[in-house]
């Protein structure tokens, strides 16, 4: 009986249903490599020129390449390379010895080419399972392919190579990218065929990579475009998924390997194990008397003595030559073989290699199905590896089985003739350009980043300006005006009655009815209505503006059923005013885009009274004119007596606090305290912020209604942050660093990037797809996932600086209060209001952190005002009425 007829007893051939089952089992639980949109690399590569190094390490030999990319109308790629061996003692020695050896070979290569003095960018093809978090960082998960160098697993291989190069000190290189050999193969083939989106290696080891849709990759932020996934499919089956088709020979190979229980799929396919599988079968058959007349030899019994190259030779396309080669191999192993033995050995080789090809095809079919399900029907597979290239039948069997398993996929196989080194150089060329672009972007953004020393200096200068504003002699030239408000008392609980409040500080304003109750049922009940002020009125005459306000008050009184009532009114007027008493406010200058004529230098309380008289509909007693910061402080102070600071961070920004009367030189008297309206938005108008101002701040200032004014406010408040971001995006795009250098007409429009977009884009819950929808709203329809990430970073940098500057200013305020009172430690509450503070996801926390860092001796509680500054204006009015009644 022919011995090969009994082979099925030992090593079952894979039937079609087995292959289908493996194909369906094949898991796509993959490790990621940070290489975005492979087609993007292939397309933009025509912009790349220069010399690039590649280092290709994946087996006992490794290659060093110099890749020259030149362009003279058409891109040209030239390569020089040298192969170096890695001795077995180094493969299994220490990691230090391994990387020292690589560095030595690299130095030898550079010296031979006379380029040792140049610092060239290098792409590192490292063909072992790695976890990557970025393109130039890769942590070895586990050694495969017989490597066992100690102290490397779990460490960054790029860092180890850099360390070895630095230790030599005789040359330097810039390691830009580390990739897997499958990725390098895909990129090499993709240079010639842009449909290539799978890389396959079948050599000493086996692995695959492919382009996956970003929306399917949960381990990486972003859902636009694609990313190359390094599958590390050699580990398929380590969870038991292949147990039903593994044989006793597979288990014996695994048990004798350097990594038992690991890389089980690779051990059934790759060149490192194929010859050994054949040897184990031949030993079993010989011992069972089915081959070589039951004889074995020491060579046949020695691990590794039946090489995979023997399998390729024995399966020669001409069967007769293959049988002759079988007889020669067996003789070399000391075996006296018959013609029937040679036929049986050839058949064993065929079954083992066919199984390997079909298993590989089954796994590849799973990948092709995934790509097909992503609506990409035409695919090229770039292939490399000694088994695929050198075995006479492997490629044909694999290709045929793939087409049988996925007949609806248009698949082409393209052999990589240049190995994966060329692909690594391609990635490096693009990554090098991208790295330079990244460095340029960061250089620009660094101008918007503030360190602690800069923030401390901002705090110190704010303290100086506060002193200047309080001093009678310096007041007129001070940027921070420190205006007395004539608010000297907070509610004591005895206030009662109905009060009207008017809250004007932006394009919307509120009219409120506030009912204050005293005694045991002490409470504040409010009713309000919001009205808008059209832009033509904010830019018209003062008479038109105040007539419109009075018309809205009349509407509110009618709405409340109080037409004709005469009530005390508190007027929250959130613009810089000079006050000599509580019921008077002389407008110093308009801010926040208002420009109504005939108001600056006038008493706004009088302008309001005159408009009321013109209407002849009702009478009101204007008791108090207050700033919104003062109103906010009083609102929060009603609940918390420790609240002695008010802060607004909304359309504009400002602060107030309780200052010692002895320091308020503009008002007579030294006893007690008075609330000072800082008008800190003007900080910087005398040049105090010039060294932290950027070109983007200057652009925003130049285009504003009042150039050179409110410089601090223009770096902090909601009216301007979106415009700062827009100017950064314009600069990035003009330099080709964003949106592929293409501007939309909408983005050129001043004010189109609203500050609310910052809050939305920086929300931790907002996916990048939603960021992209905002960009599409701005006419940027071709923006990418990378564009969205960068826009988010710009928003984050601009808003963080705003919060830090605000925190530095507030630190100056609370530290001044502490020093005023000669306290080692101060405990104080700050009442805060404003849309930016309330709605931005990170502003409050960054400001609080900055405040804590810059004023460590102050324990500050930040309380958000829920009722706005209108309630505060009514409370100030109630206190003023109480004090007035007491005087009577």
Order of alpha helices (4+ residues) and beta strands (2+ residues): alpha-beta-alpha-beta-beta-beta-alpha-alpha-beta-beta-beta-alpha-beta-alpha-beta-beta-beta-alpha-alpha-alpha-alpha-alpha-alpha-beta-alpha-alpha-beta-alpha-alpha-beta-beta-beta-beta-alpha-alpha-beta-beta-beta-alpha-beta-alpha-beta-beta-beta-alpha-alpha-alpha-alpha-alpha-alpha-beta-alpha-alpha-beta-alpha
